[in-house]
Amino acid sequence: MKQAEDLEILEKFANEKTREEAFGLLLKKYQQKIYWHVRRLVIDHDDADDLVQDVFVKVWKYLGGFRNDSQLYTWLYRIATNECLTFLNKKKQKNNIPLDDVAYELADKLQESPYFNGDQIQMKLQKALLTLPEKQRLVFNMKYYDELKYEEISEITGTSVGALKASFHLAVKKIESFLLKND
Amino acid sequence: MDLNNIHEDWEKEAPVLASLGRTNPFIVPENYFEDLHDNLSVRMKIGRHLNRESSELFSTPPDYFDTLAERINTSIKADSLKQTTADPGFSVPEGFFGSLEERILQKTALQEKQGGKIRKLYTGWARYAAAACIIAVSAVTLFINKKETKVEDQFSGIPDTEIVNYLQAYSEPGDGMMIIENLGSAAESAGAASDLPEDEIQHYLESTL
């Protein structure tokens, strides 16, 4: 079934009578993308579920004010990214631990998670990713898994394309080093 | 490394990573995405309900806000008045409270010595008198009952022929009817088992009447 175009979704959403329908179409089109983007950052499914719902509740609330000055999905990604970063920072503040230790906590969750289906090498890759600073991990995920263009990532993160390229390159080097070192 | 062509470069620089492919190792619970829309709808309904204006959920007494400012001002004035006139103006002699306890104790000790005017609710002799009356009444009742029983016991021991002979010897003219009546009731209560034969009774009645 062909997914609805963003313009169609926005037009239907603008009409009160078709707003619910528009939201359903939007969910159908973007829920998985947003979910996996969030899940790769926070690792745990339950946390990801909460955050995804938070994201779409915000979308429902603010989509009416969307000015169409960017792509709809970059706008959605931006909301999702901000929710994730806020969540991870709160975790750090709540437990009064450095952000590195948040990564250790996520690595433990990864180890214990019933919703991880990867083999040993995949586990190793995820642990390697968790050694990266949050924003670098974010950039890596969007480039490596979501295959977004640097311009799109720049719109989402507010970072220049050049900085993003450098960040991604460094991330790749660190991960490769981790994979080789810990064999 | 050419930043413009970094996509290809990184695969060359990270062959192990490149060999892994973009495999997603994470999974979700069954029907998670199918149910996500419904779960979101429920959550948004709850959110809409919680975000309702307070005035829709709670009410206030009539004219509450109209008089609120005045009541707040009154409270403020009362509070400031309390602060400025904390001292009510009364005073006590020096050392009054220090010696108060001692004086009270002394007074109570003195009252106990004088015997006090403590009235008991019930005086001692009244209790004893009441008990004595109850005992006396009980004793008399018991005695009377015993006496009556004794008399009846004595009479029941005497044979009927002796009673008849006595009555024949000592009865007066007026006793006849009385005797007949009593003999009748005695006969009924005795039933068929009567010690005296009928002809003797008949003879007696003829002789006394």
Interface residues (C-beta under 8 A of the other chain):
Chain A: G24 L27 K28 Q31 Q32 Y35 W36 R39 R40 H45 D49 V52 Q53 F56 V57 W60 Y115 F116 N117 G118 D119 I121 Q122 M123 L125 Q126 Y144 Y145 E147 G162 K165 A166 F168 H169 V172 K173 I175 E176 L179 L180
Chain B: M1 L3 I6 D9 W10 E13 A14 P15 V16 L17 L20 R22 T23 N24 P25 F26 I27 V28 P29 Y32 F33 L36 H37 N39 L40 R43 M44 G47
